[in-house]
Amino acid sequence: MNPITILTLILLYFGLLIFISRIVSRKDTSNDAFFKANKNSKWYLVAFGMIGTALSGVTFISVPGNVGSIDNQFGYFQFVLGNAIGFLIIATVLLPLYYRMNLTSIYSYIEQRLGTVSYKTAATIFLISRTIGSAFRLYLVVIVLQRYVFDFYHIPFALTVLISLGLIFSYTYRGGLKTIIITDTLQTFFLVSSVFLTLFFICRSMNFGAFEAFEAIKNSNYSKVFFYEDFLKGNFVLKQILGGIFVTIAMVGLDQDLMQKNLSCASIGEAQKNMFTFTGVFVLINIFFLSVGALLYLFAEKNGIAIPMVDGVKRTDLLFPEIAFNHLSIVPSIVFLLGLTAATFATTDSALTALTTSFCVDFLGMDKAENRSSQKTVRTRHFVHVAFSLLMFLVIIVFNSLNDKSVVTMIFKVASYTYGPLLGLYAFGLFMKTKTVHDKLVPFICLISPMICFFISKYSSQLFGNYVFDNELIIVNGLLTFVGLLAISKPATKPTRF
C-alpha cells in the first residue's frame, strides 16, 4: 500500500470520529458529561469499547512480534490468565467500593481513608504512570506511521507525533467520556474485525484452512504456552500469572482511565456485567493475537522476509506492519491499518480524557456542584486537555531517543515501578481498617519503594542467585509501600467502614 493511500484512509477515519464527536457533544459539554457521561452509559457499550482501550497498539503489534522470541512464544498467555483473575477481583472487590462511595475520581477513596496528602500522592502517581504508559503506546503506532507514511513526505518524527495528538484532541476535548464511550465502541469494532480478517488473509496466502492453521501453529517453534522449567527466569509461569494479577489490579482497578468507564454505568450490577463480559472477550482476543504472531513468523520464514531493522537493531514490533503493507494485497493492508489505528487511538483518547478528569477533579475540584456547568471551568478543562497532550508529546520524543526494546516489555517494566505504590496505598486502606498514617510522610514512602525496587531489579542476579525479576516486581513494590505505610501508621480515631 502506498503512503498516499494510507494517509487518505487515516484522514477519513478521523473525519468519521470527529463527526461522531460533534453529534454526541453538541448539546452537552458540561463537566458531568465529560467526567462521567452523565452516569447513564449502557454496560454492553462500555464492555465492548473497553476491549479497544485495554488492548491498544501494543497488543496489536508488539504481542505478535514477541512470539518469535524463544523465551516468549505463547508465554504471554500466562500473563493474560493473570489479567483475567485480576479483572474478576476488580469486579468483585473494587467496583462495589467505588459505587458505595459514589466516586468520580477513584483516588477520592484515599483522601477519605488516609488524608489529603496521601490522596494527592495517589493522583500524582496515576498522572505520571498513565502519561508515560499512554505515550509508549502511542509511540508504537507513530513509528509505524513514520516509517510507512511520513518518511515518504520527509516529515520529521516530532511533527508526526504532534499531528497524531492533534487529531485525538480534536474529537475528545468537548464531549470527553460521553464521546469516548461511542467512539471506542466503533474503534473496537474495527480492531476485532481486523484480528479475524488478518488471520483469514494470512491463512489464505499460505493455503491454510482453520484446521491446517491450528496444526501449523501447534507444531511450530512458537507455540509453547507454559514455561515452568526454571523459576529463576522472568518467563516462569507463576511469576507471569502473579504479575498479571497485580499489574491488572494496579493498571486497571487503581487506574482512573478504565475505572472511569465503569463508573459511568447506572449501577454496580451493570458495571459488573460489563467487567465479566469484557474479561471473557479479552482472553479470547489475546489468543487470536498470539495466533497471528505465530502465523506471521511462519509466513516470514516461507517468504524469506527479515525482521525490520531500525538503527541497526531488530524491531519485532515492525514485523506485522512490514508484512501487511509490503507483502500482502491491498485489502489486508487496509484491514491492518484500520485495526492498528483503532487499537492505538482508542487507548490514547481514553487516557487523555482520564488524565484531564483526574487533574480537574483531584487538583482543581471541578466535581463540586458549583463547578459542574461553569463556562470558566469548561475553558480550564480544555486548557488541561491541551497540557496533557503536550506532555505526552514530550514523553514520546524522549522515549524515541532512548528505546531499543520491544514496547510491550518497556510498558510493563515501567508499570512495575509507577503503579506499585498505588497497590500499597489501597492495600493498606482496605486491610488496615483500625490504622491510619502520618499523612505528610506518605509521599516519601511512595518514592523510596520504587527506588529500592530499581536497586533490587538491577542487582537481582547477584543478590538472589541469578533470579530475574519480571512482572512480579510490582508485587514487591506494593509490599514495600505497604510495609513503609505500616511503619508510619498510627491508630485510627475510629475504624473505617470503607
DAGI-V526990 format. One record per residue. N is the residue number from 1. RES is the residue in three letters. OMEGA is omega as a letter, one per 20 degrees, with the letter a starting at -180 (999 if undefined). Layout:
BEGIN
<<N | RES | OMEGA> <N | RES | OMEGA>>
END
This chain:
BEGIN
<<1 | MET | a> <2 | ASN | a> <3 | PRO | a> <4 | ILE | r> <5 | THR | r> <6 | ILE | a> <7 | LEU | r> <8 | THR | r> <9 | LEU | r> <10 | ILE | r> <11 | LEU | r> <12 | LEU | a> <13 | TYR | a> <14 | PHE | r> <15 | GLY | r> <16 | LEU | r> <17 | LEU | r> <18 | ILE | r> <19 | PHE | r> <20 | ILE | r> <21 | SER | a> <22 | ARG | a> <23 | ILE | a> <24 | VAL | a> <25 | SER | a> <26 | ARG | a> <27 | LYS | a> <28 | ASP | r> <29 | THR | a> <30 | SER | r> <31 | ASN | r> <32 | ASP | r> <33 | ALA | a> <34 | PHE | a> <35 | PHE | a> <36 | LYS | a> <37 | ALA | a> <38 | ASN | r> <39 | LYS | a> <40 | ASN | r> <41 | SER | r> <42 | LYS | a> <43 | TRP | a> <44 | TYR | r> <45 | LEU | r> <46 | VAL | a> <47 | ALA | a> <48 | PHE | r> <49 | GLY | r> <50 | MET | r> <51 | ILE | r> <52 | GLY | a> <53 | THR | a> <54 | ALA | a> <55 | LEU | r> <56 | SER | r> <57 | GLY | r> <58 | VAL | r> <59 | THR | a> <60 | PHE | a> <61 | ILE | a> <62 | SER | r> <63 | VAL | r> <64 | PRO | r> <65 | GLY | a> <66 | ASN | a> <67 | VAL | a> <68 | GLY | a> <69 | SER | a> <70 | ILE | a> <71 | ASP | a> <72 | ASN | a> <73 | GLN | r> <74 | PHE | a> <75 | GLY | r> <76 | TYR | r> <77 | PHE | r> <78 | GLN | r> <79 | PHE | r> <80 | VAL | r> <81 | LEU | r> <82 | GLY | r> <83 | ASN | a> <84 | ALA | r> <85 | ILE | r> <86 | GLY | r> <87 | PHE | r> <88 | LEU | r> <89 | ILE | r> <90 | ILE | a> <91 | ALA | a> <92 | THR | a> <93 | VAL | a> <94 | LEU | a> <95 | LEU | r> <96 | PRO | r> <97 | LEU | a> <98 | TYR | a> <99 | TYR | r> <100 | ARG | a> <101 | MET | r> <102 | ASN | a> <103 | LEU | r> <104 | THR | r> <105 | SER | a> <106 | ILE | a> <107 | TYR | r> <108 | SER | r> <109 | TYR | a> <110 | ILE | r> <111 | GLU | a> <112 | GLN | a> <113 | ARG | a> <114 | LEU | r> <115 | GLY | a> <116 | THR | a> <117 | VAL | r> <118 | SER | r> <119 | TYR | r> <120 | LYS | r> <121 | THR | r> <122 | ALA | r> <123 | ALA | r> <124 | THR | r> <125 | ILE | r> <126 | PHE | a> <127 | LEU | r> <128 | ILE | a> <129 | SER | a> <130 | ARG | r> <131 | THR | a> <132 | ILE | a> <133 | GLY | a> <134 | SER | r> <135 | ALA | r> <136 | PHE | a> <137 | ARG | r> <138 | LEU | r> <139 | TYR | a> <140 | LEU | a> <141 | VAL | a> <142 | VAL | r> <143 | ILE | r> <144 | VAL | r> <145 | LEU | r> <146 | GLN | a> <147 | ARG | a> <148 | TYR | r> <149 | VAL | a> <150 | PHE | r> <151 | ASP | r> <152 | PHE | a> <153 | TYR | r> <154 | HIS | r> <155 | ILE | a> <156 | PRO | a> <157 | PHE | a> <158 | ALA | r> <159 | LEU | r> <160 | THR | r> <161 | VAL | a> <162 | LEU | r> <163 | ILE | a> <164 | SER | a> <165 | LEU | r> <166 | GLY | r> <167 | LEU | r> <168 | ILE | a> <169 | PHE | a> <170 | SER | a> <171 | TYR | r> <172 | THR | a> <173 | TYR | a> <174 | ARG | a> <175 | GLY | r> <176 | GLY | a> <177 | LEU | r> <178 | LYS | r> <179 | THR | a> <180 | ILE | a> <181 | ILE | a> <182 | ILE | a> <183 | THR | r> <184 | ASP | r> <185 | THR | r> <186 | LEU | a> <187 | GLN | r> <188 | THR | r> <189 | PHE | r> <190 | PHE | a> <191 | LEU | a> <192 | VAL | r> <193 | SER | a> <194 | SER | r> <195 | VAL | a> <196 | PHE | r> <197 | LEU | r> <198 | THR | r> <199 | LEU | a> <200 | PHE | a> <201 | PHE | r> <202 | ILE | r> <203 | CYS | a> <204 | ARG | a> <205 | SER | r> <206 | MET | r> <207 | ASN | r> <208 | PHE | r> <209 | GLY | a> <210 | ALA | a> <211 | PHE | r> <212 | GLU | r> <213 | ALA | r> <214 | PHE | a> <215 | GLU | a> <216 | ALA | r> <217 | ILE | a> <218 | LYS | a> <219 | ASN | a> <220 | SER | r> <221 | ASN | a> <222 | TYR | a> <223 | SER | a> <224 | LYS | a> <225 | VAL | a> <226 | PHE | r> <227 | PHE | a> <228 | TYR | a> <229 | GLU | a> <230 | ASP | a> <231 | PHE | r> <232 | LEU | a> <233 | LYS | a> <234 | GLY | a> <235 | ASN | a> <236 | PHE | a> <237 | VAL | a> <238 | LEU | r> <239 | LYS | a> <240 | GLN | a> <241 | ILE | r> <242 | LEU | r> <243 | GLY | r> <244 | GLY | r> <245 | ILE | a> <246 | PHE | r> <247 | VAL | r> <248 | THR | r> <249 | ILE | a> <250 | ALA | a> <251 | MET | r> <252 | VAL | a> <253 | GLY | r> <254 | LEU | a> <255 | ASP | a> <256 | GLN | a> <257 | ASP | a> <258 | LEU | r> <259 | MET | r> <260 | GLN | r> <261 | LYS | r> <262 | ASN | a> <263 | LEU | r> <264 | SER | r> <265 | CYS | a> <266 | ALA | a> <267 | SER | r> <268 | ILE | r> <269 | GLY | r> <270 | GLU | r> <271 | ALA | r> <272 | GLN | r> <273 | LYS | r> <274 | ASN | a> <275 | MET | a> <276 | PHE | r> <277 | THR | r> <278 | PHE | a> <279 | THR | r> <280 | GLY | a> <281 | VAL | a> <282 | PHE | r> <283 | VAL | a> <284 | LEU | a> <285 | ILE | r> <286 | ASN | r> <287 | ILE | r> <288 | PHE | r> <289 | PHE | r> <290 | LEU | r> <291 | SER | r> <292 | VAL | r> <293 | GLY | r> <294 | ALA | a> <295 | LEU | r> <296 | LEU | r> <297 | TYR | r> <298 | LEU | r> <299 | PHE | a> <300 | ALA | r> <301 | GLU | a> <302 | LYS | a> <303 | ASN | r> <304 | GLY | a> <305 | ILE | a> <306 | ALA | r> <307 | ILE | a> <308 | PRO | r> <309 | MET | r> <310 | VAL | a> <311 | ASP | r> <312 | GLY | a> <313 | VAL | r> <314 | LYS | a> <315 | ARG | a> <316 | THR | r> <317 | ASP | a> <318 | LEU | a> <319 | LEU | a> <320 | PHE | r> <321 | PRO | r> <322 | GLU | a> <323 | ILE | a> <324 | ALA | a> <325 | PHE | a> <326 | ASN | a> <327 | HIS | r> <328 | LEU | a> <329 | SER | a> <330 | ILE | a> <331 | VAL | r> <332 | PRO | r> <333 | SER | r> <334 | ILE | r> <335 | VAL | r> <336 | PHE | a> <337 | LEU | r> <338 | LEU | r> <339 | GLY | a> <340 | LEU | a> <341 | THR | a> <342 | ALA | a> <343 | ALA | a> <344 | THR | a> <345 | PHE | r> <346 | ALA | r> <347 | THR | a> <348 | THR | r> <349 | ASP | r> <350 | SER | a> <351 | ALA | r> <352 | LEU | r> <353 | THR | a> <354 | ALA | r> <355 | LEU | r> <356 | THR | r> <357 | THR | a> <358 | SER | a> <359 | PHE | a> <360 | CYS | a> <361 | VAL | a> <362 | ASP | a> <363 | PHE | a> <364 | LEU | r> <365 | GLY | a> <366 | MET | r> <367 | ASP | r> <368 | LYS | a> <369 | ALA | a> <370 | GLU | a> <371 | ASN | a> <372 | ARG | a> <373 | SER | a> <374 | SER | r> <375 | GLN | r> <376 | LYS | r> <377 | THR | r> <378 | VAL | r> <379 | ARG | r> <380 | THR | r> <381 | ARG | r> <382 | HIS | r> <383 | PHE | r> <384 | VAL | r> <385 | HIS | r> <386 | VAL | a> <387 | ALA | r> <388 | PHE | r> <389 | SER | r> <390 | LEU | r> <391 | LEU | r> <392 | MET | r> <393 | PHE | a> <394 | LEU | r> <395 | VAL | a> <396 | ILE | a> <397 | ILE | r> <398 | VAL | a> <399 | PHE | r> <400 | ASN | a> <401 | SER | a> <402 | LEU | a> <403 | ASN | r> <404 | ASP | a> <405 | LYS | r> <406 | SER | a> <407 | VAL | a> <408 | VAL | r> <409 | THR | a> <410 | MET | a> <411 | ILE | a> <412 | PHE | r> <413 | LYS | r> <414 | VAL | a> <415 | ALA | r> <416 | SER | a> <417 | TYR | a> <418 | THR | a> <419 | TYR | a> <420 | GLY | r> <421 | PRO | r> <422 | LEU | r> <423 | LEU | a> <424 | GLY | a> <425 | LEU | a> <426 | TYR | r> <427 | ALA | r> <428 | PHE | a> <429 | GLY | a> <430 | LEU | a> <431 | PHE | a> <432 | MET | a> <433 | LYS | r> <434 | THR | a> <435 | LYS | r> <436 | THR | a> <437 | VAL | r> <438 | HIS | a> <439 | ASP | a> <440 | LYS | a> <441 | LEU | a> <442 | VAL | r> <443 | PRO | a> <444 | PHE | r> <445 | ILE | a> <446 | CYS | r> <447 | LEU | a> <448 | ILE | a> <449 | SER | r> <450 | PRO | r> <451 | MET | r> <452 | ILE | r> <453 | CYS | r> <454 | PHE | r> <455 | PHE | r> <456 | ILE | a> <457 | SER | a> <458 | LYS | a> <459 | TYR | a> <460 | SER | a> <461 | SER | r> <462 | GLN | a> <463 | LEU | a> <464 | PHE | r> <465 | GLY | r> <466 | ASN | r> <467 | TYR | a> <468 | VAL | r> <469 | PHE | r> <470 | ASP | a> <471 | ASN | r> <472 | GLU | r> <473 | LEU | r> <474 | ILE | r> <475 | ILE | r> <476 | VAL | r> <477 | ASN | r> <478 | GLY | r> <479 | LEU | r> <480 | LEU | r> <481 | THR | r> <482 | PHE | a> <483 | VAL | r> <484 | GLY | r> <485 | LEU | r> <486 | LEU | a> <487 | ALA | a> <488 | ILE | a> <489 | SER | r> <490 | LYS | r> <491 | PRO | r> <492 | ALA | r> <493 | THR | r> <494 | LYS | a> <495 | PRO | a> <496 | THR | r> <497 | ARG | r> <498 | PHE | 999>>
END
